[in-house]
Amino acid sequence: MRAAIKRQDDLSGNARMRAGNQGSLSEEQVRQYDTEGYLVLPDLLSEQQMAPVRAALTEKVDRVAADLLAAGLIDDPLTEVAFPYRLARLFEGLEPEHFLEHGRSWRDRIAGYYTLMSNPTILDAVESLIGPEIFSNPVYNVRPKVPKIAAGAVPWHQDKSYWPDANSNPVITVWISFVDATLENGCLHVYPRTQRQRVLGYHQENYSGTGFLEVDVAELGSVAREPVALPVRAGTAILFNDRLVHSSTPNDSDHVRWSVDLRYQPTDQDPMPQHGAGFLARSRRHPERVAGLEDWLAERPETAGRS
């Protein structure tokens, strides 16, 4: 068993970061996150709050349908098919590589995604964990888990494996499902308390066509706890530490399991520009610098005119 490590987000670090925060989480919820490495917030987003994101997802699916139509792979964009089913129907009968041509996850600059990342309800929860100076990490992912495609299943991994050398600690993932996430359609699974260890050994898998980073089997065998499945309703958020070992299972349903994962960190940490352009999402010290929609669309980290 790897020894527990002393991190910047230990108890004293937490106290420093969280001083003066006006977050929405209770002491019990913060304790749950600190102890287990994750926290489930049922029904965090209302249907009204999810609507701009679903509109953005629909816009992206429109683009995918247009590409498939232009390539002669389909003859109907299926615009009348309901949101949870449309993308699954579009790829029915096609090969996995046709899906992978569009990427295993999406990071388009569509306004609805900014609306989600800057949502005060989400930021209020994050503020409870890292304080009021919040940077939205550039690594956000829209994940359409399409039925019967190997790329839909995500192996056991730690998000930190994707930025092992970045001086960003803590990074909080906020995972939100936009349909009910179930055992059948591939909900999230976690190994509690694994955020207390160093990053485990990992490798790039070669069976899904995506090259996900996967925890080594020998390392996974050293984890002392049993995994926990987290089926949740649409609009529920799961917050977890970037060292928490987690995965999601294949989608064996007839519809797409839509989710979006966002990441936030304190503003004094590495913004990871090698992964793209993040932005200042909240600041009580410098509210005038918080990036607006036009800044985000232009990939500016702060309001225009600021450095």
HELIX and SHEET records of a PDB file:
HELIX    1   1 LEU A   11  ARG A   18  1                                   8    
HELIX    2   2 GLU A   27  GLU A   36  1                                  10    
HELIX    3   3 GLU A   47  ALA A   70  1                                  24    
HELIX    4   4 PHE A   83  LEU A   90  1                                   8    
HELIX    5   5 PRO A   96  LEU A  100  1                                   5    
HELIX    6   6 ALA A  111  MET A  117  1                                   7    
HELIX    7   7 PRO A  120  ILE A  130  1                                  11    
HELIX    8   8 ALA A  150  GLY A  152  5                                   3    
HELIX    9   9 ASP A  159  TYR A  162  5                                   4    
HELIX   10  10 THR A  194  ARG A  196  5                                   3    
HELIX   11  11 VAL A  217  LEU A  220  1                                   4    
HELIX   12  12 PRO A  273  HIS A  275  5                                   3    
HELIX   13  13 PRO A  287  ARG A  289  5                                   3    
HELIX   14  14 LEU A  293  LEU A  297  1                                   5    
SHEET    1   A 6 TYR A  38  LEU A  41  0                                        
SHEET    2   A 6 ALA A 237  ASN A 241 -1                                        
SHEET    3   A 6 ILE A 172  SER A 177 -1                                        
SHEET    4   A 6 ARG A 257  PRO A 266 -1                                        
SHEET    5   A 6 ILE A 134  SER A 136 -1                                        
SHEET    6   A 6 PHE A 279  ARG A 282 -1                                        
SHEET    1   B 5 TYR A  38  LEU A  41  0                                        
SHEET    2   B 5 ALA A 237  ASN A 241 -1                                        
SHEET    3   B 5 ILE A 172  SER A 177 -1                                        
SHEET    4   B 5 ARG A 257  PRO A 266 -1                                        
SHEET    5   B 5 ASN A 141  LYS A 145 -1                                        
SHEET    1   C 4 VAL A 154  HIS A 157  0                                        
SHEET    2   C 4 VAL A 245  SER A 248 -1                                        
SHEET    3   C 4 LEU A 188  TYR A 191 -1                                        
SHEET    4   C 4 VAL A 228  LEU A 230 -1                                        
SHEET    1   D 2 TYR A 202  GLN A 204  0                                        
SHEET    2   D 2 LEU A 213  VAL A 215 -1                                        
END                                                                             
